[in-house]
Amino acid sequence: MSHRITRGVSLYSFQEEFFLRTMTVRDAVAVAAKIGALDIEIIPEQSIPGFPRVSDEWVRDWHDTMAEFGTRPLAYDFFLDTLRHPGRRLTHDEQVASVRRDVDLAVRLGTTKLRAIISTPAEVLRDAAPYAEEAGVQLLLEVHAPFHYAHPWVLRHLEVMDALDSPALGFMPDLGCFVERFPRVASERALREGARPEVVDLVVKTYDDHGDVHGLMDTVNYLGGGPVEIGLARQATHYTWRDPRMLLEQIHRTHHVQAKFYEMTDEGTEYSIPYDRIVDVLVEGGFSGCLSSEYEGNRHIQDVHPVDSVDQVTRHHAMLERLLARHEN
Amino acid sequence: MFEKYVIVPGTLRNVVESGRTTGFELGVRMPYYRGLGLSMVEDVALTVDGVRAAPEGTTFTVHGNSYPLTGLGEVVDDRWELGEVATVRVDHPGGLAPGVHDVEVSQRLRISYMPVPGGGRARAAVELSA
């Protein structure tokens, strides 16, 4: 079976380097081009100083950079700051206006797929959808752990999608839904911060056995757990393991994939997430979008070594290229 | 996340105005992966040698724009950018004594998608710079 999947990079992957000002957007795009990850996903609130006021000069530089490296603007991650004002939530209309603002900027940046943060109410996407459709872009709800397609919050979105039947609405699953093994970068950090080995083992083993993690925070508390240990137990409830075949449930509405990863090993695999099976499922389902790398391991290792996001993303793409090649004739 | 980078080394110094030492200041980064509107920065609390700085006497400055810490909730048209070093200035006549101080920064960020406040604590032994 051949495939129609492209490879890309979310600039989220370089958050450590952006934070420390050791890389620019241009540097990151150059890396993406070098490894054949030609579709670019941007988090404007991370990469564009002065957001939401974005100068024509910034936009021109962005397009010039894409042209220079042969990359394509593809996705735009928006947030919805419902708690922007102290003491009150944004009204429905204000939330819709916030999404429309992001649609306008996405059009300027040439990005056609907007990541709707999981917290976006279905009614907000419903009422922003006509504007997005008119603009030729899509509002794609991120399905992020611990959510899934049968979760009541996501079912509400499905009702809206069924009722509206708009090409502007769909999904963007995050592969953090498919964490089969507890990321060791997280458990090793807890050990460095003084967590007791037996408590770390309990959390990791319960998770890796796909056991009941819901009582873990309480259990660790009963064991006299401190903040680091309880924090680790909380993480065990935030990662989720689901059969990658879950992706097939809404594959017809899946227009982009955030290829989350925590650690690429020396063997060229992701430590926690079974990318081989995931790629096979996406090909089987006929997914024709982008696998957009989203490196998120930096936060677990930055206390002990310099983070090298470029190396991690490079390894991630070597793996993706290898796994996709198995489906090329 | 990013706690290690919150307290910026070499930025703790006394503030001298018209020949008088009126307080001290510290460079601080936000432990978050995007910029955030200042109205969602609920608190940036400095504790030096166990003494918490009074919020009323604290000023927060980003890219040349200064605001009273207690007034950030109203600032909806300015942001603390990713990795940007903000200057937190505390009124403290006489300033800090020379030498190393125990500095703690506790931040509370109102992140709309999170059920609990964002931010976090960072603590370091910091030497007063000239």
HADDOCK unambig.tbl for C-alpha pairs under 7 A between the chains (distance, minus, plus):
assign (segid A and resid 15 and name CA) (segid B and resid 33 and name CA) 6.26 0.50 0.50
assign (segid A and resid 19 and name CA) (segid B and resid 82 and name CA) 5.77 0.50 0.50
assign (segid A and resid 19 and name CA) (segid B and resid 83 and name CA) 4.26 0.50 0.50
assign (segid A and resid 20 and name CA) (segid B and resid 83 and name CA) 6.18 0.50 0.50
assign (segid A and resid 45 and name CA) (segid B and resid 34 and name CA) 5.51 0.50 0.50
assign (segid A and resid 45 and name CA) (segid B and resid 35 and name CA) 5.66 0.50 0.50
assign (segid A and resid 46 and name CA) (segid B and resid 33 and name CA) 6.67 0.50 0.50
assign (segid A and resid 46 and name CA) (segid B and resid 34 and name CA) 4.15 0.50 0.50
assign (segid A and resid 46 and name CA) (segid B and resid 35 and name CA) 5.74 0.50 0.50
assign (segid A and resid 46 and name CA) (segid B and resid 82 and name CA) 5.95 0.50 0.50
assign (segid A and resid 49 and name CA) (segid B and resid 81 and name CA) 6.56 0.50 0.50
assign (segid A and resid 81 and name CA) (segid B and resid 112 and name CA) 5.31 0.50 0.50
assign (segid A and resid 82 and name CA) (segid B and resid 112 and name CA) 5.61 0.50 0.50
assign (segid A and resid 83 and name CA) (segid B and resid 110 and name CA) 6.87 0.50 0.50
assign (segid A and resid 83 and name CA) (segid B and resid 112 and name CA) 5.18 0.50 0.50
assign (segid A and resid 84 and name CA) (segid B and resid 39 and name CA) 6.28 0.50 0.50
assign (segid A and resid 84 and name CA) (segid B and resid 40 and name CA) 5.83 0.50 0.50
assign (segid A and resid 85 and name CA) (segid B and resid 39 and name CA) 6.26 0.50 0.50
assign (segid A and resid 85 and name CA) (segid B and resid 73 and name CA) 6.90 0.50 0.50
assign (segid A and resid 86 and name CA) (segid B and resid 73 and name CA) 6.09 0.50 0.50
assign (segid A and resid 119 and name CA) (segid B and resid 113 and name CA) 5.69 0.50 0.50
assign (segid A and resid 299 and name CA) (segid B and resid 1 and name CA) 5.07 0.50 0.50
assign (segid A and resid 299 and name CA) (segid B and resid 2 and name CA) 6.62 0.50 0.50
assign (segid A and resid 303 and name CA) (segid B and resid 4 and name CA) 6.57 0.50 0.50
